[in-house]
Amino acid sequence: MGAPFLKVVTVFGGTGFIGRYVVREMARRGWRVRVATRNPGDALFLKPMGSVGQIVPVFANIRDDASVAAAVAGADFVVNLVGILYEKGKDTFAAIHQDGARRVAQAAMDAGCSRLIHVSAVGASPSSESHYARSKASGEQAVFNAFPDATVLRPSIVFGPEDDFFNRFAGLARVLPFLPLIGGGGTRFQPVYVADVAAAVAACLDRPETKGRTYELGGPNVYSFKELMQLLLKETDRRRPLVSVPWSLASFKAGLLGLLPKPPLTRDQVALLRQDNVVAQGSQGLQTLGIEPTSVEIVLPTYMDRYRIGGRFKTRRPSTGMSEIHGAGKAPSDRSG
């Protein structure tokens, strides 16, 4: 028989984009990882990230008290990554970001778990125009009310091979004659590498001084939305005009797109885009946790090449790169997989 696992950590949302990196980071520390999900079969792809029996998918519905309590019973640590970008049926912002977050925090407290990491989002605010951002703020407050020693992480837009940002717009650049710049493309972002977010989760669990604190996670550089689209086009070796779309027109079109089963854009997301998505001045972040942020320019070429004209092995046309505007940052560690 192998050596017993050092700790038990339950990860809600472990099958998602950020979740798979967090699960791998937890497994590397020799902990048993419970992946709490509504469809345990969807988590089977995570099992090879650990040793035999180390990563265990378990059923849990964040809207159900009993299943959440069962998922955290006997756990040392709990990580909640669950979030939605649009509402559908019973999965509303209030149900997931607020009530679900409270349910996980209360269950973790009742089970005697020593640590809870709650992942929220930069821009969470009770006064935001966006229902998404307001619900994230309500969720944070609910978490601290139930579990005062919880740690909240607020990442900016997260990038990596499976992201829904660069991959989405790179896919659009394949089929559209132009790329839209909502509101002129002036909204600022501070993209953070997904492996750095996972490392931040682990660092908080390693550091008792992070209890009861909030950290805002951003990369080393700030970009406008227009600059990010320019960088994407450069890496995919495509030439597309960037067309400004007024806020009113974007909101109107988003209202129509929001009727689709999986809407690419909603009115609430347009409202969210009116606010810069960057870490607050003076906030604690990755470097506070001993993590050197990884820049977009380092990682983006490793997965945007599949969208390149002629395929990933075609030589890219020489051009002036965004890396000449922004510092390149550190190279990604082996966390990138």
C-alpha positions as CSV (number, residue, x, y, z in Angstrom):
1,M,0.0,0.0,0.0
2,G,1.1,3.5,-0.8
3,A,1.8,6.2,1.8
4,P,-1.4,8.0,3.1
5,F,-2.2,11.3,1.6
6,L,-1.2,14.3,3.7
7,K,-4.4,16.3,3.5
8,V,-7.9,16.1,1.9
9,V,-9.1,19.0,-0.2
10,T,-12.5,19.3,-1.8
11,V,-12.6,21.4,-5.0
12,F,-15.9,22.7,-6.3
13,G,-15.7,23.5,-10.0
14,G,-12.7,21.3,-10.5
15,T,-13.8,20.2,-14.0
16,G,-13.7,23.8,-15.3
17,F,-10.9,25.8,-17.0
18,I,-9.3,27.0,-13.8
19,G,-10.3,23.9,-11.9
20,R,-8.2,21.4,-13.8
21,Y,-5.1,23.5,-12.9
22,V,-6.0,23.8,-9.3
23,V,-6.7,20.0,-9.1
24,R,-3.2,19.3,-10.5
25,E,-1.6,21.8,-8.1
26,M,-3.3,20.1,-5.2
27,A,-2.3,16.7,-6.3
28,R,1.3,17.7,-6.6
29,R,1.3,18.5,-3.0
30,G,0.4,14.9,-2.1
31,W,-3.1,15.7,-1.1
32,R,-6.2,13.7,-1.8
33,V,-8.4,15.7,-4.1
34,R,-12.2,15.4,-4.1
35,V,-13.6,16.9,-7.3
36,A,-17.2,18.0,-6.4
37,T,-19.3,18.2,-9.5
38,R,-22.9,17.5,-10.7
39,N,-21.6,15.0,-13.2
40,P,-18.7,12.9,-11.7
41,G,-18.2,11.2,-15.0
42,D,-17.1,14.5,-16.4
43,A,-14.2,14.6,-13.9
44,L,-12.6,11.3,-15.0
45,F,-10.1,13.1,-17.2
46,L,-8.6,14.6,-14.1
47,K,-7.6,11.2,-12.5
48,P,-4.3,10.8,-14.4
49,M,-3.1,14.1,-12.8
50,G,-2.5,12.2,-9.6
51,S,-1.5,8.7,-8.3
52,V,-4.0,5.9,-8.1
53,G,-6.9,6.8,-5.9
54,Q,-5.6,10.4,-5.3
55,I,-8.2,12.3,-7.3
56,V,-11.8,11.2,-6.5
57,P,-14.8,12.7,-8.4
58,V,-17.8,13.0,-6.1
59,F,-21.4,14.2,-6.7
60,A,-22.4,17.6,-5.4
61,N,-24.9,20.2,-6.6
62,I,-23.9,23.7,-5.2
63,R,-27.7,24.4,-5.0
64,D,-28.3,21.4,-2.6
65,D,-27.3,21.5,1.1
66,A,-27.0,17.8,1.6
67,S,-24.7,17.0,-1.3
68,V,-22.5,20.0,-0.5
69,A,-22.2,18.9,3.1
70,A,-21.3,15.3,2.0
71,A,-18.6,16.6,-0.3
72,V,-16.8,18.6,2.4
73,A,-17.2,16.1,5.2
74,G,-13.8,15.1,6.5
75,A,-11.9,17.6,4.3
76,D,-9.1,19.7,5.6
77,F,-9.4,22.4,2.9
78,V,-12.2,23.5,0.5
79,V,-11.8,25.5,-2.7
80,N,-14.8,27.0,-4.5
81,L,-14.3,27.9,-8.1
82,V,-17.9,27.7,-9.3
83,G,-19.1,30.6,-11.4
84,I,-21.3,31.3,-14.4
85,L,-21.0,33.9,-17.1
86,Y,-24.8,34.0,-18.0
87,E,-28.0,32.8,-16.3
88,K,-29.9,29.7,-17.5
89,G,-32.9,28.2,-15.8
90,K,-32.2,27.6,-12.1
91,D,-28.6,28.5,-12.5
92,T,-29.0,32.2,-11.8
93,F,-26.2,34.6,-10.6
94,A,-28.0,34.7,-7.2
95,A,-28.3,31.0,-6.9
96,I,-24.6,30.2,-7.8
97,H,-22.5,33.2,-6.9
98,Q,-24.4,34.2,-3.7
99,D,-26.5,31.3,-2.3
100,G,-24.1,28.6,-3.6
101,A,-21.0,30.4,-2.2
102,R,-22.8,30.8,1.2
103,R,-23.8,27.1,1.1
104,V,-20.2,25.9,0.5
105,A,-18.8,28.3,3.2
106,Q,-21.4,27.2,5.8
107,A,-20.8,23.5,5.0
108,A,-17.0,24.0,5.3
109,M,-17.5,25.7,8.7
110,D,-19.9,23.1,10.0
111,A,-17.5,20.3,8.9
112,G,-14.6,21.9,10.8
113,C,-12.5,22.5,7.6
114,S,-9.4,24.6,8.5
115,R,-9.3,26.6,5.3
116,L,-11.6,27.9,2.6
117,I,-10.5,29.5,-0.7
118,H,-13.2,31.3,-2.6
119,V,-12.5,32.5,-6.1
120,S,-14.4,35.6,-7.1
121,A,-13.5,38.1,-9.8
122,V,-11.9,41.5,-10.2
123,G,-14.6,44.1,-10.4
124,A,-16.9,42.5,-7.9
125,S,-18.9,45.4,-6.4
126,P,-22.3,45.9,-4.9
127,S,-22.6,49.2,-6.9
128,S,-21.7,47.7,-10.3
129,E,-24.0,48.1,-13.3
130,S,-23.5,44.4,-14.0
131,H,-25.7,41.8,-12.2
132,Y,-22.7,39.4,-12.5
133,A,-20.4,41.7,-10.6
134,R,-23.0,42.6,-7.9
135,S,-23.7,38.9,-7.3
136,K,-19.9,38.2,-7.0
137,A,-19.7,40.9,-4.3
138,S,-22.7,39.5,-2.5
139,G,-21.1,36.0,-2.6
140,E,-17.9,37.3,-1.1
141,Q,-19.8,38.9,1.8
142,A,-21.8,35.7,2.3
143,V,-18.6,33.7,2.4
144,F,-17.0,35.9,5.1
145,N,-20.2,35.9,7.1
146,A,-20.2,32.1,7.2
147,F,-16.5,31.5,7.3
148,P,-14.6,34.6,8.6
149,D,-11.2,33.0,8.0
150,A,-11.9,32.4,4.3
151,T,-9.5,33.8,1.7
152,V,-11.0,35.4,-1.4
153,L,-9.1,35.6,-4.7
154,R,-10.2,38.0,-7.4
155,P,-8.6,37.2,-10.7
156,S,-8.8,39.5,-13.8
157,I,-9.5,37.8,-17.1
158,V,-7.8,34.4,-17.0
159,F,-5.9,33.1,-20.0
160,G,-4.4,29.7,-20.9
161,P,-4.8,27.0,-23.5
162,E,-8.5,26.2,-22.6
163,D,-9.6,29.8,-22.0
164,D,-12.9,31.2,-23.3
165,F,-11.5,34.6,-24.2
166,F,-8.6,34.3,-26.7
167,N,-9.9,31.1,-28.1
168,R,-13.3,32.6,-28.7
169,F,-12.0,35.7,-30.6
170,A,-9.5,33.6,-32.5
171,G,-12.3,31.4,-33.7
172,L,-14.3,34.5,-34.7
173,A,-11.3,35.8,-36.7
174,R,-11.4,32.6,-38.7
175,V,-15.0,33.3,-40.0
176,L,-15.7,37.0,-39.7
177,P,-14.3,39.7,-42.0
178,F,-13.6,41.9,-38.9
179,L,-13.4,41.9,-35.1
180,P,-15.8,44.1,-33.1
181,L,-14.5,46.5,-30.5
182,I,-17.3,47.1,-28.1
183,G,-17.4,50.7,-27.0
184,G,-14.3,51.4,-29.1
185,G,-12.1,48.8,-27.4
186,G,-10.9,51.1,-24.7
187,T,-11.8,48.8,-21.7
188,R,-8.6,47.8,-19.9
189,F,-7.7,44.3,-18.8
190,Q,-4.9,42.7,-16.8
191,P,-4.9,39.1,-18.0
192,V,-3.6,36.6,-15.5
193,Y,-2.2,33.1,-16.4
194,V,-4.3,30.2,-15.3
195,A,-1.4,28.4,-13.7
196,D,-0.5,31.5,-11.7
197,V,-4.1,31.5,-10.3
198,A,-3.7,27.8,-9.4
199,A,-0.4,28.6,-7.7
200,A,-2.1,31.4,-5.8
201,V,-4.7,29.0,-4.4
202,A,-2.0,26.6,-3.2
203,A,0.0,29.5,-1.8
204,C,-2.9,30.7,0.3
205,L,-3.4,27.2,1.7
206,D,0.3,27.1,2.6
207,R,0.2,30.5,4.3
208,P,-1.8,31.0,7.5
209,E,-1.5,34.8,7.2
210,T,-3.8,34.8,4.2
211,K,-6.8,33.9,6.4
212,G,-9.6,36.5,6.2
213,R,-7.9,38.4,3.4
214,T,-8.7,39.3,-0.2
215,Y,-6.2,39.2,-3.1
216,E,-6.6,40.6,-6.6
217,L,-4.8,38.6,-9.2
218,G,-3.5,40.2,-12.4
219,G,-0.7,39.7,-14.9
220,P,2.4,42.0,-15.2
221,N,0.8,44.2,-17.9
222,V,-2.4,46.1,-18.5
223,Y,-3.9,46.2,-22.1
224,S,-6.9,47.8,-23.7
225,F,-9.3,45.4,-25.4
226,K,-8.1,46.8,-28.7
227,E,-4.5,45.9,-27.8
228,L,-5.5,42.4,-26.9
229,M,-7.2,41.9,-30.3
230,Q,-4.1,43.3,-32.1
231,L,-2.0,40.8,-30.2
232,L,-4.3,38.0,-31.0
233,L,-4.3,38.8,-34.7
234,K,-0.5,39.0,-34.7
235,E,-0.2,35.5,-33.1
236,T,-2.7,34.0,-35.5
237,D,-1.1,35.7,-38.5
238,R,-4.4,37.1,-39.6
239,R,-5.3,40.5,-40.9
240,R,-8.8,41.7,-39.8
241,P,-10.0,45.3,-39.4
242,L,-11.0,46.2,-35.9
243,V,-14.5,47.9,-36.1
244,S,-15.8,50.0,-33.2
245,V,-19.3,49.1,-32.0
246,P,-21.1,51.7,-30.0
247,W,-22.4,50.7,-26.6
248,S,-26.0,51.1,-27.5
249,L,-25.7,48.9,-30.6
250,A,-23.7,46.3,-28.6
251,S,-26.4,46.2,-26.0
252,F,-29.1,45.8,-28.6
253,K,-27.3,42.9,-30.3
254,A,-26.5,41.3,-27.0
255,G,-30.2,41.3,-26.2
256,L,-30.8,39.2,-29.2
257,L,-27.8,36.9,-28.7
258,G,-28.8,36.5,-25.1
259,L,-31.8,34.4,-26.3
260,L,-29.5,31.7,-27.6
261,P,-29.0,28.5,-25.5
262,K,-25.3,29.4,-25.1
263,P,-25.1,33.1,-25.8
264,P,-21.8,34.5,-26.9
265,L,-22.7,37.9,-25.5
266,T,-25.3,39.2,-23.1
267,R,-26.5,42.7,-22.1
268,D,-25.0,42.1,-18.6
269,Q,-21.6,41.3,-20.2
270,V,-21.8,44.5,-22.1
271,A,-22.5,46.4,-18.9
272,L,-19.5,44.6,-17.3
273,L,-17.3,45.8,-20.2
274,R,-18.0,49.4,-19.3
275,Q,-15.7,48.9,-16.3
276,D,-12.0,48.3,-16.5
277,N,-11.0,44.8,-15.4
278,V,-7.7,45.6,-13.6
279,V,-6.5,45.0,-10.0
280,A,-7.2,47.9,-7.6
281,Q,-4.3,50.2,-6.8
282,G,-2.6,49.1,-3.6
283,S,-4.2,45.7,-3.4
284,Q,-2.4,42.5,-2.5
285,G,-1.8,40.1,-5.3
286,L,0.4,37.5,-6.9
287,Q,3.7,39.0,-5.8
288,T,2.4,39.2,-2.2
289,L,2.0,35.5,-2.4
290,G,5.5,35.0,-3.8
291,I,4.4,34.4,-7.4
292,E,6.0,36.3,-10.3
293,P,3.2,37.0,-12.8
294,T,3.5,35.4,-16.3
295,S,2.8,37.7,-19.3
296,V,0.4,37.1,-22.1
297,E,3.2,37.4,-24.7
298,I,5.0,34.4,-23.3
299,V,2.1,32.0,-23.2
300,L,-0.3,33.1,-26.0
301,P,2.0,31.8,-28.9
302,T,1.9,28.3,-27.4
303,Y,-1.8,27.8,-28.1
304,M,-2.8,30.5,-30.6
305,D,-0.7,28.8,-33.3
306,R,-3.5,26.4,-34.0
307,Y,-5.5,29.2,-35.4
308,R,-2.7,30.4,-37.7
309,I,-3.3,30.5,-41.4
310,G,-1.7,27.4,-42.9
311,G,-1.5,25.6,-39.5
312,R,0.6,25.7,-36.4
313,F,3.9,24.8,-38.2
314,K,3.7,27.6,-40.8
315,T,6.3,30.3,-40.3
316,R,4.6,33.5,-39.1
317,R,5.0,36.7,-41.0
318,P,7.4,39.1,-39.3
319,S,5.8,42.1,-37.6
320,T,6.2,44.5,-34.8
321,G,4.9,42.6,-31.7
322,M,3.1,43.8,-28.6
323,S,6.1,42.4,-26.6
324,E,8.0,45.5,-27.8
325,I,5.3,47.6,-26.1
326,H,4.9,45.5,-22.9
327,G,7.6,43.6,-21.0
328,A,7.7,39.9,-21.8
329,G,7.5,38.8,-18.1
330,K,8.7,35.5,-16.9
331,A,8.5,32.3,-18.8
332,P,5.8,29.9,-17.8
333,S,6.9,27.2,-15.4
334,D,6.1,23.5,-15.8
335,R,2.7,24.3,-14.3
336,S,1.5,25.1,-17.8
337,G,1.6,21.4,-18.7
